[in-house]
Amino acid sequence: MWKMRHLLVCFSVIAFISMGTITAWAAGEKVNINTASAEELTKLQQIGPKKADQIVAYRNANGPFQKPEDLKNVSGIGDKIFEMN
């Protein structure tokens, strides 16, 4: 049991580090969707404070985004907003 938990934690850390490069563009600069604060996320197109808070809440509940398309799992973010960013 302990080994399995330890392995899971190690895998999670490795995944988090490797996925830390998932970014979106905001006015010519990159925003890391796995580490950005809600305030930083509002720099993205069509992302206001409410959607930024939803992104952070989703990330906190589900862990880091594994691929950019996972952002569409957040309520209120569909294909249009995803493609803009």
All heavy atoms as an XYZ file, in Angstrom:
660
protein
N       0.828     -1.195      0.000
C       0.000      0.000      0.000
C       0.872      1.259      0.000
O       0.627      2.178     -0.762
C      -0.935     -0.041      1.203
C      -1.844      1.147      1.273
S      -3.113      1.040      0.029
C      -4.511      1.465      0.958
N       1.880      1.261      0.876
C       2.751      2.434      0.963
C       3.487      2.636     -0.354
O       3.616      3.760     -0.830
C       3.743      2.259      2.114
C       4.666      3.433      2.233
C       4.439      4.602      2.886
C       5.954      3.566      1.632
N       5.486      5.459      2.740
C       6.456      4.835      1.965
C       6.745      2.754      0.844
C       7.688      5.295      1.557
C       7.971      3.224      0.436
C       8.428      4.474      0.795
N       3.992      1.539     -0.954
C       4.735      1.655     -2.201
C       3.864      2.203     -3.320
O       4.303      3.007     -4.126
C       5.310      0.296     -2.612
C       6.475     -0.139     -1.762
C       7.026     -1.447     -2.252
C       8.191     -1.878     -1.385
N       8.775     -3.136     -1.851
N       2.612      1.754     -3.354
C       1.689      2.231     -4.382
C       1.439      3.724     -4.220
O       1.453      4.474     -5.188
C       0.377      1.455     -4.318
C      -0.577      1.870     -5.402
S       0.089      1.543     -7.022
C      -0.974      0.253     -7.515
N       1.230      4.174     -3.001
C       0.992      5.595     -2.738
C       2.231      6.403     -3.100
O       2.139      7.465     -3.709
C       0.621      5.804     -1.270
C       0.178      7.227     -0.988
C      -0.262      7.467      0.434
N      -1.214      6.456      0.850
C      -1.406      6.085      2.110
N      -0.719      6.661      3.062
N      -2.284      5.167      2.419
N       3.392      5.905     -2.728
C       4.646      6.580     -3.035
C       4.838      6.688     -4.547
O       5.215      7.747     -5.066
C       5.817      5.827     -2.397
C       7.140      6.478     -2.599
N       7.486      7.660     -1.976
C       8.201      6.118     -3.364
C       8.705      8.000     -2.356
N       9.157      7.078     -3.192
N       4.570      5.611     -5.258
C       4.669      5.609     -6.706
C       3.711      6.614     -7.336
O       4.068      7.347     -8.250
C       4.392      4.210     -7.253
C       4.551      4.016     -8.753
C       5.976      4.304     -9.186
C       4.162      2.598     -9.126
N       2.495      6.667     -6.827
C       1.496      7.606     -7.338
C       1.945      9.050     -7.122
O       1.815      9.884     -8.014
C       0.141      7.361     -6.675
C      -1.001      8.247     -7.133
C      -1.255      8.059     -8.623
C      -2.260      7.923     -6.361
N       2.483      9.347     -5.957
C       2.958     10.702     -5.664
C       4.113     11.055     -6.598
O       4.143     12.141     -7.183
C       3.375     10.837     -4.183
C       4.131     12.143     -3.948
C       2.168     10.755     -3.278
N       5.042     10.140     -6.782
C       6.173     10.395     -7.677
C       5.694     10.639     -9.102
O       6.151     11.562     -9.773
C       7.149      9.223     -7.641
S       8.081      9.123     -6.113
N       4.773      9.810     -9.565
C       4.239      9.977    -10.912
C       3.552     11.330    -11.055
O       3.704     12.014    -12.057
C       3.262      8.847    -11.243
C       2.644      8.983    -12.598
C       3.353      8.659    -13.742
C       1.362      9.475    -12.738
C       2.790      8.798    -14.994
C       0.788      9.630    -13.979
C       1.504      9.291    -15.104
N       2.787     11.715    -10.044
C       2.080     12.996    -10.086
C       3.060     14.169    -10.182
O       2.832     15.116    -10.929
C       1.190     13.162     -8.858
O       0.203     12.164     -8.844
N       4.127     14.108     -9.412
C       5.126     15.183     -9.440
C       5.784     15.258    -10.809
O       5.937     16.334    -11.390
C       6.183     14.977     -8.323
C       7.361     15.920     -8.509
C       5.550     15.177     -6.963
N       6.159     14.106    -11.355
C       6.782     14.078    -12.678
C       5.824     14.621    -13.732
O       6.206     15.419    -14.586
C       7.255     12.654    -13.030
C       8.434     12.268    -12.132
C       7.649     12.558    -14.509
C       8.795     10.807    -12.186
N       4.568     14.200    -13.657
C       3.569     14.673    -14.619
C       3.387     16.178    -14.497
O       3.291     16.883    -15.497
C       2.245     13.947    -14.410
N       3.325     16.675    -13.275
C       3.135     18.108    -13.059
C       4.300     18.898    -13.657
O       4.097     19.895    -14.347
C       3.004     18.422    -11.569
C       2.805     19.875    -11.291
C       1.586     20.474    -11.510
C       3.839     20.655    -10.820
C       1.395     21.824    -11.261
C       3.671     22.004    -10.574
C       2.447     22.583    -10.789
N       5.512     18.432    -13.424
C       6.678     19.137    -13.943
C       6.689     19.098    -15.463
O       6.915     20.118    -16.120
C       7.973     18.535    -13.367
C       8.073     18.861    -11.875
C       9.203     19.056    -14.107
C       9.157     18.111    -11.145
N       6.415     17.943    -16.037
C       6.463     17.839    -17.489
C       5.307     18.575    -18.157
O       5.430     19.057    -19.264
C       6.479     16.370    -17.933
O       5.276     15.735    -17.600
N       4.170     18.674    -17.501
C       3.025     19.362    -18.079
C       3.047     20.854    -17.792
O       2.203     21.595    -18.258
C       1.714     18.775    -17.537
C       1.407     17.392    -18.046
S       1.184     17.394    -19.828
C       2.481     16.301    -20.315
N       4.013     21.293    -17.050
C       4.106     22.704    -16.713
C       4.324     23.607    -17.901
O       4.300     24.815    -17.773
N       4.519     23.015    -19.053
C       4.777     23.825    -20.239
C       3.513     24.109    -21.042
O       3.586     24.725    -22.087
C       5.805     23.126    -21.144
O       5.286     21.855    -21.515
C       7.134     22.959    -20.440
N       2.368     23.647    -20.588
C       1.122     23.923    -21.305
C       0.802     25.406    -21.153
O       0.647     25.906    -20.053
C      -0.037     23.063    -20.784
C       0.255     21.585    -21.070
C      -1.347     23.476    -21.414
C      -0.788     20.645    -20.555
N       0.734     26.085    -22.277
C       0.558     27.531    -22.242
C      -0.534     27.992    -23.188
O      -0.952     27.279    -24.083
C       1.864     28.243    -22.644
O       2.247     27.796    -23.935
C       2.973     27.987    -21.657
N      -0.964     29.188    -22.950
C      -1.872     29.884    -23.854
C      -1.243     31.254    -24.102
O      -0.375     31.693    -23.359
C      -3.246     30.026    -23.213
N      -1.684     31.911    -25.144
C      -1.120     33.215    -25.495
C      -2.016     34.333    -24.991
O      -3.222     34.275    -25.133
C      -0.968     33.340    -27.001
C       0.067     32.409    -27.517
C      -0.144     31.145    -27.977
C       1.462     32.630    -27.589
N       1.051     30.578    -28.344
C       2.047     31.477    -28.122
C       2.279     33.708    -27.256
C       3.421     31.359    -28.329
C       3.642     33.596    -27.473
C       4.192     32.436    -28.002
N      -1.410     35.327    -24.396
C      -2.145     36.491    -23.916
C      -1.409     37.738    -24.378
O      -0.336     38.038    -23.879
C      -2.252     36.475    -22.395
N      -1.988     38.432    -25.327
C      -1.404     39.671    -25.848
C       0.076     39.493    -26.166
O       0.913     40.286    -25.767
C      -1.618     40.804    -24.851
N       0.390     38.393    -26.851
C       1.760     38.157    -27.268
C       2.648     37.495    -26.240
O       3.794     37.202    -26.517
N       2.160     37.257    -25.043
C       2.975     36.576    -24.044
C       2.310     35.263    -23.640
O       1.101     35.113    -23.742
C       3.203     37.455    -22.818
C       1.943     37.786    -22.036
C       2.193     38.733    -20.886
O       2.376     39.931    -21.150
O       2.207     38.262    -19.740
N       3.102     34.322    -23.194
C       2.584     33.012    -22.813
C       2.072     33.033    -21.381
O       2.634     33.699    -20.516
C       3.671     31.949    -22.936
C       4.069     31.666    -24.355
C       5.117     30.564    -24.394
C       5.557     30.286    -25.809
N       6.567     29.214    -25.839
N       0.985     32.284    -21.153
C       0.434     32.108    -19.813
C       0.366     30.609    -19.568
O      -0.271     29.884    -20.324
C      -0.976     32.738    -19.688
C      -1.594     32.422    -18.342
C      -0.914     34.236    -19.912
N       1.035     30.136    -18.537
C       1.023     28.717    -18.204
C      -0.284     28.405    -17.484
O      -0.501     28.877    -16.363
C       2.224     28.380    -17.325
C       2.344     26.908    -17.047
O       1.356     26.235    -16.784
N       3.552     26.407    -17.090
N      -1.150     27.621    -18.103
C      -2.468     27.371    -17.518
C      -2.405     26.448    -16.311
O      -3.392     26.314    -15.598
C      -3.472     26.837    -18.563
C      -3.015     25.503    -19.152
C      -3.721     27.880    -19.638
C      -4.044     24.853    -20.066
N      -1.259     25.840    -16.063
C      -1.124     24.982    -14.884
C      -0.578     25.713    -13.672
O      -0.678     25.204    -12.563
C      -0.238     23.770    -15.191
C      -0.997     22.690    -15.912
O      -2.186     22.527    -15.703
N      -0.315     21.959    -16.756
N      -0.005     26.877    -13.870
C       0.583     27.596    -12.733
C       0.072     29.027    -12.585
O       0.315     29.646    -11.551
C       2.122     27.634    -12.858
O       2.479     28.299    -14.067
C       2.707     26.224    -12.848
N      -0.615     29.537    -13.592
C      -1.062     30.935    -13.561
C      -2.117     31.158    -12.482
O      -2.976     30.315    -12.243
C      -1.623     31.335    -14.926
N      -2.054     32.319    -11.877
C      -3.083     32.722    -10.913
C      -4.331     33.128    -11.688
O      -4.289     33.333    -12.909
C      -2.587     33.918    -10.094
O      -2.445     35.060    -10.930
N      -5.424     33.279    -10.971
C      -6.666     33.732    -11.608
C      -6.448     35.095    -12.262
O      -6.926     35.345    -13.372
C      -7.803     33.782    -10.594
N      -5.708     35.948    -11.608
C      -5.437     37.283    -12.164
C      -4.656     37.182    -13.473
O      -4.958     37.880    -14.444
C      -4.654     38.120    -11.158
C      -4.397     39.537    -11.620
C      -3.671     40.378    -10.584
O      -3.760     40.064     -9.386
O      -3.010     41.336    -10.995
N      -3.664     36.305    -13.526
C      -2.882     36.129    -14.751
C      -3.747     35.547    -15.870
O      -3.592     35.913    -17.030
C      -1.687     35.224    -14.498
C      -0.633     35.848    -13.606
C       0.421     34.861    -13.159
O       0.075     33.714    -12.806
O       1.600     35.251    -13.173
N      -4.658     34.651    -15.519
C      -5.525     34.031    -16.522
C      -6.476     35.036    -17.169
O      -6.902     34.842    -18.304
C      -6.312     32.872    -15.905
C      -5.479     31.641    -15.538
C      -6.287     30.690    -14.657
C      -4.970     30.939    -16.784
N      -6.793     36.118    -16.471
C      -7.692     37.131    -17.052
C      -7.042     37.872    -18.211
O      -7.713     38.600    -18.937
C      -8.187     38.151    -15.999
O      -7.069     38.849    -15.462
C      -8.982     37.477    -14.902
N      -5.743     37.684    -18.416
C      -5.061     38.290    -19.557
C      -5.416     37.581    -20.856
O      -5.170     38.109    -21.937
C      -3.548     38.265    -19.353
C      -3.080     39.110    -18.184
C      -1.588     38.962    -17.989
C      -1.127     39.755    -16.764
N       0.312     39.550    -16.513
N      -5.969     36.377    -20.751
C      -6.358     35.622    -21.938
C      -7.632     36.207    -22.529
O      -8.441     36.802    -21.815
C      -6.566     34.142    -21.587
C      -5.332     33.415    -21.064
C      -5.721     32.044    -20.534
C      -4.290     33.300    -22.157
N      -7.825     35.997    -23.822
C      -9.007     36.521    -24.497
C     -10.272     35.840    -23.990
O     -10.323     34.619    -23.855
C      -8.878     36.305    -26.002
C      -7.756     37.120    -26.618
C      -7.713     36.935    -28.113
O      -8.738     36.846    -28.777
N      -6.509     36.899    -28.652
N     -11.280     36.641    -23.703
C     -12.602     36.184    -23.257
C     -12.575     35.454    -21.912
O     -13.492     34.701    -21.602
C     -13.253     35.282    -24.318
C     -13.485     35.963    -25.649
C     -14.511     37.094    -25.541
O     -15.586     36.911    -25.001
N     -14.158     38.254    -26.053
N     -11.520     35.677    -21.112
C     -11.435     35.084    -19.778
C     -11.490     36.220    -18.765
O     -10.541     36.981    -18.612
C     -10.139     34.267    -19.580
C     -10.009     33.175    -20.632
C     -10.086     33.687    -18.165
C     -11.040     32.073    -20.572
N     -12.636     36.336    -18.122
C     -12.801     37.329    -17.076
C     -12.534     36.695    -15.719
O     -12.167     35.520    -15.625
N     -12.766     37.456    -14.652
C     -12.504     36.933    -13.305
C     -13.277     35.650    -12.983
O     -12.727     34.739    -12.356
C     -12.934     38.086    -12.392
C     -12.807     39.304    -13.232
C     -13.144     38.867    -14.628
N     -14.534     35.562    -13.412
C     -15.338     34.381    -13.099
C     -14.775     33.127    -13.775
O     -14.598     32.090    -13.137
C     -16.790     34.599    -13.525
C     -17.702     33.436    -13.181
C     -19.134     33.717    -13.576
C     -20.021     32.511    -13.284
N     -21.400     32.746    -13.701
N     -14.478     33.223    -15.066
C     -13.931     32.062    -15.784
C     -12.529     31.723    -15.274
O     -12.157     30.553    -15.194
C     -13.911     32.304    -17.286
C     -15.279     32.152    -17.918
C     -15.223     32.282    -19.418
C     -16.642     32.252    -19.970
N     -16.759     32.963    -21.219
N     -11.753     32.736    -14.942
C     -10.412     32.493    -14.399
C     -10.510     31.722    -13.084
O      -9.753     30.768    -12.856
C      -9.680     33.819    -14.196
N     -11.454     32.115    -12.238
C     -11.663     31.388    -10.979
C     -12.100     29.954    -11.240
O     -11.695     29.030    -10.526
C     -12.708     32.099    -10.111
C     -12.190     33.388     -9.485
O     -10.946     33.563     -9.403
O     -13.023     34.219     -9.074
N     -12.911     29.746    -12.284
C     -13.355     28.392    -12.625
C     -12.186     27.539    -13.112
O     -12.118     26.353    -12.802
C     -14.445     28.448    -13.699
C     -15.762     28.986    -13.186
C     -16.776     29.165    -14.301
O     -16.478     29.751    -15.341
N     -17.986     28.661    -14.075
N     -11.278     28.139    -13.857
C     -10.095     27.409    -14.325
C      -9.254     26.977    -13.136
O      -8.835     25.819    -13.033
C      -9.260     28.269    -15.300
C     -10.032     28.496    -16.598
C      -7.904     27.616    -15.582
C      -9.408     29.536    -17.522
N      -9.011     27.888    -12.211
C      -8.200     27.577    -11.027
C      -8.900     26.516    -10.178
O      -8.254     25.562     -9.707
C      -7.903     28.854    -10.211
C      -7.247     28.510     -8.885
C      -7.020     29.799    -11.023
N     -10.209     26.640     -9.996
C     -10.954     25.652     -9.199
C     -10.895     24.277     -9.856
O     -10.698     23.264     -9.172
C     -12.402     26.103     -9.027
N     -11.047     24.238    -11.171
C     -10.974     22.960    -11.896
C      -9.589     22.340    -11.724
O      -9.439     21.156    -11.444
C     -11.281     23.171    -13.382
C     -11.257     21.888    -14.172
C     -12.407     21.134    -14.344
C     -10.071     21.414    -14.735
C     -12.380     19.945    -15.055
C     -10.039     20.235    -15.442
C     -11.192     19.498    -15.608
O     -11.167     18.322    -16.294
N      -8.574     23.162    -11.874
C      -7.188     22.693    -11.744
C      -6.918     22.177    -10.333
O      -6.279     21.143    -10.145
C      -6.256     23.853    -12.097
C      -4.795     23.509    -12.174
C      -3.986     24.707    -12.617
N      -4.030     25.750    -11.606
C      -3.803     27.034    -11.834
N      -3.544     27.457    -13.055
N      -3.837     27.903    -10.869
N      -7.433     22.885     -9.332
C      -7.238     22.453     -7.948
C      -7.957     21.132     -7.660
O      -7.462     20.304     -6.907
C      -7.718     23.528     -6.974
C      -6.812     24.740     -6.956
O      -5.662     24.683     -7.378
N      -7.331     25.859     -6.493
N      -9.119     20.949     -8.261
C      -9.911     19.739     -8.025
C      -9.409     18.536     -8.824
O      -9.519     17.396     -8.359
C     -11.380     20.000     -8.361
N      -8.856     18.788    -10.019
C      -8.516     17.692    -10.928
C      -7.029     17.543    -11.223
O      -6.644     16.661    -11.978
C      -9.265     17.881    -12.261
C     -10.755     17.858    -12.049
O     -11.325     16.828    -11.744
N     -11.389     19.018    -12.168
N      -6.234     18.417    -10.697
C      -4.803     18.366    -10.988
C      -4.478     19.151    -12.245
O      -5.360     19.730    -12.879
N      -3.203     19.157    -12.612
C      -2.786     19.943    -13.768
C      -3.429     19.445    -15.060
O      -3.755     18.273    -15.195
C      -1.275     19.769    -13.804
C      -0.968     18.629    -12.923
C      -2.100     18.448    -11.989
N      -3.577     20.362    -15.994
C      -4.095     20.014    -17.312
C      -3.055     19.141    -18.014
O      -1.870     19.476    -18.024
C      -4.369     21.279    -18.130
C      -5.469     22.128    -17.559
C      -5.168     23.212    -16.748
C      -6.798     21.843    -17.812
C      -6.175     24.004    -16.210
C      -7.816     22.623    -17.285
C      -7.505     23.698    -16.478
N      -3.487     18.043    -18.583
C      -2.574     17.123    -19.252
C      -2.288     17.539    -20.687
O      -1.223     17.273    -21.211
C      -3.149     15.703    -19.229
C      -3.358     15.173    -17.820
C      -2.056     15.102    -17.038
O      -1.083     14.538    -17.502
N      -2.030     15.703    -15.863
N      -3.257     18.179    -21.312
C      -3.078     18.692    -22.672
C      -3.919     19.958    -22.794
O      -4.881     20.149    -22.050
C      -3.476     17.647    -23.713
C      -4.882     17.116    -23.587
C      -5.103     15.980    -24.576
C      -6.534     15.534    -24.580
N      -6.875     14.512    -23.648
N      -3.577     20.853    -23.699
C      -4.293     22.120    -23.807
C      -5.804     21.953    -23.971
O      -6.581     22.716    -23.401
C      -3.676     22.780    -25.038
C      -2.304     22.209    -25.119
C      -2.438     20.785    -24.634
N      -6.230     20.933    -24.706
C      -7.655     20.722    -24.960
C      -8.447     20.444    -23.680
O      -9.659     20.623    -23.643
C      -7.857     19.567    -25.946
C      -7.374     19.866    -27.346
C      -5.859     19.728    -27.506
O      -5.180     19.172    -26.613
O      -5.350     20.200    -28.531
N      -7.764     20.013    -22.621
C      -8.446     19.761    -21.348
C      -9.074     21.020    -20.774
O      -9.972     20.954    -19.946
C      -7.482     19.156    -20.321
C      -7.087     17.736    -20.661
O      -7.752     17.121    -21.513
O      -6.110     17.240    -20.068
N      -8.606     22.159    -21.223
C      -9.175     23.428    -20.767
C     -10.656     23.512    -21.104
O     -11.433     24.144    -20.384
C      -8.411     24.596    -21.400
C      -8.647     25.982    -20.846
C      -8.307     26.039    -19.365
C      -7.806     26.996    -21.605
N     -11.074     22.827    -22.175
C     -12.490     22.839    -22.567
C     -13.370     22.055    -21.601
O     -14.592     22.134    -21.689
C     -12.638     22.291    -23.995
C     -12.018     23.212    -25.041
C     -12.388     22.825    -26.448
C     -11.541     21.693    -26.943
N     -11.798     21.369    -28.368
N     -12.768     21.349    -20.656
C     -13.545     20.662    -19.620
C     -14.060     21.630    -18.560
O     -14.915     21.275    -17.753
C     -12.707     19.568    -18.941
C     -12.358     18.447    -19.885
O     -13.086     18.164    -20.831
N     -11.239     17.802    -19.640
N     -13.524     22.839    -18.550
C     -13.942     23.858    -17.597
C     -15.255     24.466    -18.092
O     -15.377     24.842    -19.260
C     -12.867     24.954    -17.448
C     -13.335     26.060    -16.511
C     -11.558     24.347    -16.963
N     -16.222     24.546    -17.204
C     -17.526     25.115    -17.553
C     -17.369     26.520    -18.127
O     -16.671     27.362    -17.567
C     -18.409     25.164    -16.303
O     -19.639     25.762    -16.590
N     -17.995     26.755    -19.281
C     -17.959     28.071    -19.898
C     -16.844     28.259    -20.905
O     -16.742     29.303    -21.534
N     -15.995     27.264    -21.067
C     -14.920     27.368    -22.050
C     -15.169     26.334    -23.138
O     -15.054     25.136    -22.913
C     -13.533     27.173    -21.416
C     -13.319     28.263    -20.379
C     -12.453     27.201    -22.496
C     -11.994     28.270    -19.719
N     -15.549     26.837    -24.283
C     -15.835     25.964    -25.416
C     -14.802     26.133    -26.506
O     -13.747     26.735    -26.307
N     -15.153     25.617    -27.662
C     -14.225     25.651    -28.795
C     -13.808     27.071    -29.171
O     -12.638     27.323    -29.468
C     -14.858     24.980    -30.016
C     -15.007     23.481    -29.850
O     -14.207     22.877    -29.094
O     -15.929     22.911    -30.455
N     -14.756     27.996    -29.151
C     -14.459     29.363    -29.580
C     -13.404     30.019    -28.683
O     -12.404     30.561    -29.181
C     -15.746     30.200    -29.575
C     -15.563     31.615    -30.080
C     -16.876     32.357    -30.109
C     -16.685     33.793    -30.572
N     -17.947     34.538    -30.572
N     -13.609     29.976    -27.386
C     -12.643     30.584    -26.459
C     -11.322     29.832    -26.517
O     -10.256     30.443    -26.497
C     -13.209     30.634    -25.024
C     -14.367     31.631    -24.973
C     -12.128     31.018    -24.013
C     -15.096     31.680    -23.647
N     -11.395     28.520    -26.602
C     -10.172     27.721    -26.683
C      -9.349     28.130    -27.913
O      -8.147     28.338    -27.810
C     -10.525     26.232    -26.736
C      -9.329     25.347    -26.895
C      -8.503     25.079    -25.812
C      -8.996     24.814    -28.126
C      -7.387     24.280    -25.963
C      -7.889     24.006    -28.292
C      -7.072     23.744    -27.199
N      -9.995     28.231    -29.053
C      -9.284     28.580    -30.289
C      -8.724     29.993    -30.248
O      -7.676     30.264    -30.830
C     -10.204     28.412    -31.498
C     -10.579     26.989    -31.802
C      -9.383     26.079    -32.086
O      -8.406     26.547    -32.711
O      -9.420     24.926    -31.657
N      -9.388     30.908    -29.559
C      -8.896     32.286    -29.452
C      -7.560     32.350    -28.724
O      -6.757     33.240    -28.958
C      -9.881     33.159    -28.685
C     -11.157     33.437    -29.400
S     -12.254     34.313    -28.277
C     -12.726     35.665    -29.319
N      -7.372     31.398    -27.834
C      -6.185     31.439    -26.989
C      -5.168     30.398    -27.385
O      -4.087     30.343    -26.911
C      -6.593     31.255    -25.534
C      -7.369     32.452    -25.036
O      -6.810     33.507    -24.869
N      -8.655     32.289    -24.816
